């Protein structure tokens, strides 16, 4: 038997909105410790990793490990029926041939209860082991500021070079109409912790990434007031949004190499 009860139902809606553009179909893995998802986007350039720990739910029961294949757009359609203040319960019988999952929405006053059953899918997906890495530079900044930077730069070019140095973190792009640079310096002396820009650097980093993906990642901005960007030369960037006290959604994106090589040719 699987039963998960989430008081902050709006959290699940925000999570789906943040990942459904990148991933169409994915397996949600449930175990005694939490509810998770790991999936590549269709072009196999970006990876999404989601974790919601069991202790973050009001009620959590998972008798055995389960993998539920869902179409994320269909799941998002069902979640649209839930009010932002609704309590969401996810249920599934863990028989040998689990083929449906039920979503139940309760209004805070419990005067309205809706339930929707969705068919599950068989999805072949390999679970990619994500190695723990030591990053050369880690930047934590307000998530809304990062979203604004990515959106602004995408009006000029289609890729961004993120450079971390002693001066701060610089976001640069070039396009047909010209070029743009935005520099954010560390400022830990602000009144609100979520407004701080914190830069930890072991060695300088400069990497190029596709802005289309970065703008897609920023759909997770409503989940967290700050975002953590972890960078190492020649490694995928990790863009992480913490989800309250219960987990995170992380986006991994491989750097663009070929353009750099072309630009450095004599």
C-alpha positions as CSV (number, residue, x, y, z in Angstrom):
1,X,0.0,0.0,0.0
2,X,1.2,3.5,-0.9
3,X,-0.4,6.6,0.8
4,X,1.2,10.0,0.9
5,X,-0.5,13.0,2.4
6,X,0.8,16.5,1.6
7,X,-0.7,19.4,3.5
8,X,0.9,22.0,1.2
9,X,-0.7,20.7,-2.0
10,X,0.4,23.7,-3.9
11,X,4.0,22.5,-3.5
12,X,3.3,19.5,-5.8
13,X,1.7,21.7,-8.4
14,X,4.8,24.0,-8.4
15,X,7.1,21.0,-8.7
16,X,5.2,19.7,-11.7
17,X,5.2,23.1,-13.4
18,X,9.0,23.3,-12.9
19,X,9.8,19.9,-14.6
20,X,7.0,19.1,-17.1
21,X,8.5,21.2,-19.8
22,X,11.8,19.3,-19.7
23,X,10.4,15.8,-19.1
24,X,7.3,14.2,-20.6
25,X,7.2,10.8,-19.0
26,X,9.0,9.7,-15.9
27,X,9.1,7.1,-13.1
28,X,8.3,8.3,-9.6
29,X,10.2,6.0,-7.2
30,X,8.7,5.5,-3.8
31,X,10.5,3.9,-0.9
32,X,10.3,4.1,2.9
33,X,12.6,7.1,2.9
34,X,11.0,9.3,0.3
35,X,9.4,10.0,-3.1
36,X,11.8,10.7,-5.9
37,X,12.2,11.1,-9.6
38,X,15.2,11.1,-11.9
39,X,14.8,11.6,-15.7
40,X,16.7,13.0,-18.7
41,X,15.1,15.4,-21.1
42,X,14.2,14.2,-24.6
43,X,17.4,15.5,-26.1
44,X,19.5,13.8,-23.4
45,X,21.3,17.1,-22.5
46,X,19.7,17.9,-19.1
47,X,18.8,15.7,-16.2
48,X,16.2,16.4,-13.5
49,X,16.5,14.9,-10.0
50,X,13.7,15.4,-7.4
51,X,13.6,14.2,-3.8
52,X,10.8,14.7,-1.3
53,X,11.8,13.1,2.0
54,X,9.1,11.0,3.8
55,X,9.3,13.2,7.0
56,X,8.1,16.2,5.0
57,X,4.7,14.6,4.4
58,X,1.9,14.7,7.0
59,X,1.3,11.0,6.5
60,X,3.6,8.7,4.6
61,X,3.2,5.0,4.1
62,X,5.1,2.9,1.5
63,X,5.1,-0.8,2.3
64,X,7.5,-1.8,-0.5
65,X,9.6,0.0,-3.1
66,X,7.4,1.1,-6.0
67,X,8.1,2.7,-9.4
68,X,5.1,4.5,-11.0
69,X,5.4,5.7,-14.6
70,X,3.5,8.8,-15.2
71,X,2.9,11.3,-18.0
72,X,3.8,14.6,-16.4
73,X,1.5,16.7,-18.5
74,X,-1.5,14.4,-17.6
75,X,-0.4,14.6,-14.0
76,X,-0.3,18.4,-14.2
77,X,-3.8,18.5,-15.7
78,X,-5.2,16.5,-12.8
79,X,-3.3,18.7,-10.2
80,X,-5.0,21.8,-11.8
81,X,-8.2,20.6,-10.2
82,X,-6.6,21.0,-6.7
83,X,-7.0,24.4,-5.0
84,X,-3.7,26.0,-3.8
85,X,-4.7,25.4,-0.2
86,X,-6.0,21.8,-0.7
87,X,-4.4,18.8,1.0
88,X,-3.3,16.3,-1.6
89,X,-3.2,12.6,-0.9
90,X,-1.6,10.1,-3.4
91,X,-2.7,6.5,-3.1
92,X,-1.8,3.3,-4.9
93,X,-2.3,-0.4,-4.1
94,X,1.0,-2.2,-4.4
95,X,-0.4,-5.4,-5.9
96,X,1.8,-7.2,-8.4
97,X,0.2,-5.3,-11.3
98,X,-0.2,-1.7,-10.1
99,X,-1.7,0.1,-13.1
100,X,-3.4,3.2,-11.6
101,X,-2.7,5.9,-9.0
102,X,-5.3,8.0,-7.2
103,X,-5.0,11.7,-6.3
104,X,-7.4,13.0,-3.6
105,X,-7.9,16.7,-3.0
106,X,-9.4,18.0,0.3
107,X,-10.3,21.6,0.9
108,X,-8.9,23.0,4.2
109,X,-12.4,23.0,5.8
110,X,-12.9,19.4,4.5
111,X,-16.2,20.5,2.9
112,X,-15.1,19.3,-0.5
113,X,-13.2,16.2,-1.5
114,X,-12.3,15.2,-5.1
115,X,-10.5,12.2,-6.3
116,X,-9.0,11.4,-9.7
117,X,-7.5,8.1,-10.9
118,X,-4.8,8.2,-13.5
119,X,-3.5,5.3,-15.6
120,X,0.2,4.5,-15.0
121,X,2.7,3.8,-17.8
122,X,5.5,1.3,-18.3
123,X,8.6,3.4,-18.8
124,X,12.0,2.0,-19.4
125,X,14.5,4.2,-17.8
126,X,17.9,3.6,-16.5
127,X,18.7,5.1,-13.1
128,X,21.8,7.1,-13.7
129,X,24.3,7.2,-10.8
130,X,25.1,10.8,-10.1
131,X,28.6,10.9,-8.7
132,X,29.2,13.2,-5.7
133,X,31.6,15.8,-6.9
134,X,33.8,18.5,-5.4
135,X,32.9,21.7,-7.1
136,X,35.4,24.4,-8.1
137,X,32.8,27.1,-7.4
138,X,29.4,27.3,-5.7
139,X,27.2,30.3,-6.1
140,X,24.0,30.9,-4.0
141,X,21.9,33.8,-5.1
142,X,18.2,34.9,-5.0
143,X,16.3,32.6,-7.4
144,X,14.3,35.5,-8.9
145,X,17.6,37.3,-9.7
146,X,18.9,34.3,-11.5
147,X,15.7,33.9,-13.4
148,X,15.9,37.6,-14.5
149,X,19.5,37.2,-15.6
150,X,18.7,34.2,-17.8
151,X,15.6,35.8,-19.3
152,X,17.4,39.1,-20.0
153,X,20.4,37.4,-21.7
154,X,18.2,35.2,-23.9
155,X,17.0,38.3,-25.7
156,X,20.6,38.8,-26.9
157,X,22.1,35.3,-27.4
158,X,21.2,31.6,-27.1
159,X,24.0,30.6,-24.7
160,X,25.5,32.0,-21.5
161,X,29.1,31.8,-20.2
162,X,29.1,31.7,-16.4
163,X,32.5,32.8,-15.1
164,X,33.3,32.7,-11.4
165,X,36.4,34.7,-10.3
166,X,37.5,36.9,-7.4
167,X,35.4,39.7,-8.9
168,X,32.2,37.7,-8.5
169,X,30.0,35.7,-10.9
170,X,29.7,37.0,-14.4
171,X,27.0,35.9,-16.9
172,X,27.9,36.8,-20.5
173,X,26.3,36.3,-23.9
174,X,26.8,37.2,-27.5
175,X,24.3,37.5,-30.4
176,X,23.6,39.2,-33.7
177,X,22.8,42.5,-32.1
178,X,25.8,42.6,-29.7
179,X,26.9,41.3,-26.4
180,X,25.9,41.5,-22.7
181,X,27.6,41.0,-19.4
182,X,26.0,40.9,-16.0
183,X,28.2,40.7,-12.9
184,X,26.9,39.8,-9.5
185,X,29.2,40.3,-6.5
186,X,29.0,38.6,-3.2
187,X,27.0,40.5,-0.6
188,X,26.5,38.5,2.6
189,X,25.8,41.7,4.6
190,X,22.2,42.0,3.7
191,X,19.3,41.9,6.2
192,X,17.5,38.9,4.7
193,X,19.5,35.7,4.1
194,X,17.5,34.9,1.0
195,X,18.7,38.1,-0.6
196,X,22.4,37.3,-0.1
197,X,24.8,36.4,-2.9
198,X,27.3,33.9,-1.5
199,X,30.2,32.8,-3.7
200,X,32.6,30.0,-2.6
201,X,35.5,29.5,-5.1
202,X,38.4,27.0,-4.9
203,X,39.5,27.9,-8.4
204,X,38.2,30.1,-11.3
205,X,35.6,28.6,-13.6
206,X,34.2,29.6,-17.0
207,X,31.6,27.4,-18.7
208,X,29.1,27.9,-21.5
209,X,25.5,26.6,-21.3
210,X,22.4,26.7,-23.4
211,X,20.1,29.5,-22.2
212,X,17.0,27.6,-23.4
213,X,17.7,25.0,-20.7
214,X,18.6,27.6,-18.1
215,X,15.3,29.4,-18.6
216,X,13.5,26.1,-18.3
217,X,15.2,25.4,-15.0
218,X,14.1,28.8,-13.6
219,X,10.5,27.6,-13.8
220,X,11.4,26.2,-10.3
221,X,11.8,29.7,-9.0
222,X,8.5,29.6,-7.1
223,X,9.8,26.7,-5.0
224,X,12.6,28.5,-3.3
225,X,13.7,32.1,-2.6
226,X,17.3,31.1,-3.4
227,X,19.1,28.9,-6.0
228,X,22.5,27.2,-5.7
229,X,24.7,26.9,-8.8
230,X,27.6,24.4,-8.5
231,X,30.3,24.5,-11.2
232,X,33.4,22.6,-12.1
233,X,35.4,22.8,-15.3
234,X,34.3,20.3,-17.9
235,X,31.5,19.0,-15.6
236,X,27.7,19.5,-15.8
237,X,26.4,22.4,-13.8
238,X,24.0,21.7,-11.0
239,X,21.2,24.2,-10.4
240,X,19.5,23.3,-7.2
241,X,16.2,24.6,-5.6
242,X,15.6,23.5,-2.1
243,X,11.9,22.5,-1.4
244,X,11.0,23.9,2.0
245,X,12.4,21.5,4.6
246,X,11.6,18.4,2.7
247,X,13.9,18.0,-0.3
248,X,15.1,19.5,-3.5
249,X,14.8,19.6,-7.3
250,X,18.2,19.6,-9.0
251,X,18.9,20.2,-12.7
252,X,22.1,19.0,-14.3
253,X,23.2,20.5,-17.7
254,X,26.3,19.5,-19.7
255,X,28.4,22.5,-20.8
256,X,28.6,23.4,-24.5
257,X,32.1,22.7,-25.8
258,X,32.1,22.9,-29.6
259,X,31.3,26.7,-29.8
260,X,34.3,27.4,-27.5
261,X,36.6,25.5,-29.8
262,X,35.4,27.3,-32.8
263,X,35.8,30.7,-31.2
264,X,39.4,29.9,-30.2
265,X,40.5,28.9,-33.7
266,X,42.9,31.4,-35.2
